Amino acid sequence: MKKIITLIILGMALNSCAQKVIINREIDTPEYGKMLLGNQSLDQFQKEPYKAWYDENYTIYPIDKTALESLKKEKINSYNIIVFLGTWCGDSKRNFPRLMKILEETKFPESKLQIIGVNRQKQAPDGEEVKYNITHVPTIIVEKYGKEIGRITEEPETGFIEKDLLNIIKK
């Protein structure tokens, strides 16, 4: 009997320590409408109200083919990318779909991409923004072996996300 009680207590303790990752959290605010917060899957952006701006900005973006081919040669798929965005933010609405178009063209594995939605105070529900010192969105972070090697904040310096990604990788 003592063994059973010990096992039950141990099981409860382990269960209470396990951290559950919530994905695709969406809230509806009276002031700003619907907003995605925390870890998101890419398919969330194919739902309204996000689909309209996502599809438009994805479709109209003219990828620089030379930079795209260079990204493939530089093996962008061997990196991890973390994107902090605000579904309420004009820069995020424009640049996030552009990034996704580039990553799709390079066949970037979705398993190496983390998308984190933040509120208007640039905060995520689990506090991921603190670790990465997020002050503006979108922020696209490129990591290699768990270490940040560069980031694009709000707008790409070159005017093209794919060229900025290439500059980060070639450093």
C-alpha positions, 0 to 999 in steps of 0.5 A, a space after each residue: 500500500 505504501 508503494 502505491 501511495 508513493 507512486 501516486 504522489 510521485 506521479 502527481 509531482 511529476 505531472 505538476 512539474 510538466 510544462 504545457 506548451 500552448 500554441 495558437 492562442 488567440 484573444 479578442 480585445 475590445 480595443 484592437 480586435 483579434 490578436 495572436 499571442 504566443 507560439 503559433 503554427 503557420 496555418 493560423 495565418 490562413 484564418 480570418 482576420 489574418 488571411 486577408 493581409 497575409 495572402 496579399 503581402 505574400 502574393 505581391 512580394 517580388 523575391 530577389 531570385 539571385 539572393 534566393 539562390 544564394 540562400 539555398 547555396 548557403 544552406 539557410 535550412 541548417 539554421 533556426 529562425 524565430 519570428 516575433 510579430 504583432 498581428 496588429 502591427 503594419 510592419 509585421 503584416 507586411 514583412 512576415 508574409 514576405 519572410 514566409 514566401 522566401 522560406 517556402 521557396 527555399 523549402 525551409 523546414 517548418 520544424 526549424 521555425 518558431 513564430 511568436 505573437 506579442 501584444 501591443 506592449 511587445 509581450 508574449 504570454 510565456 515571456 519569450 520576448 525577455 530572453 531575446 530582448 524584443 523591443 520592436 516587431 517584427 523581429 526575425 532572429 537567425 540562430 545557429 547551434 542555439 546561438 543568435 547570429 543576427 536579426 532583422 528588426 522591423 524593416 530589412 536594411 537592404 530593403 529585401 528580407 532575403 538579402 538581409 538573411 544572406 548578409 546574416 548567414 555570410 557574416 
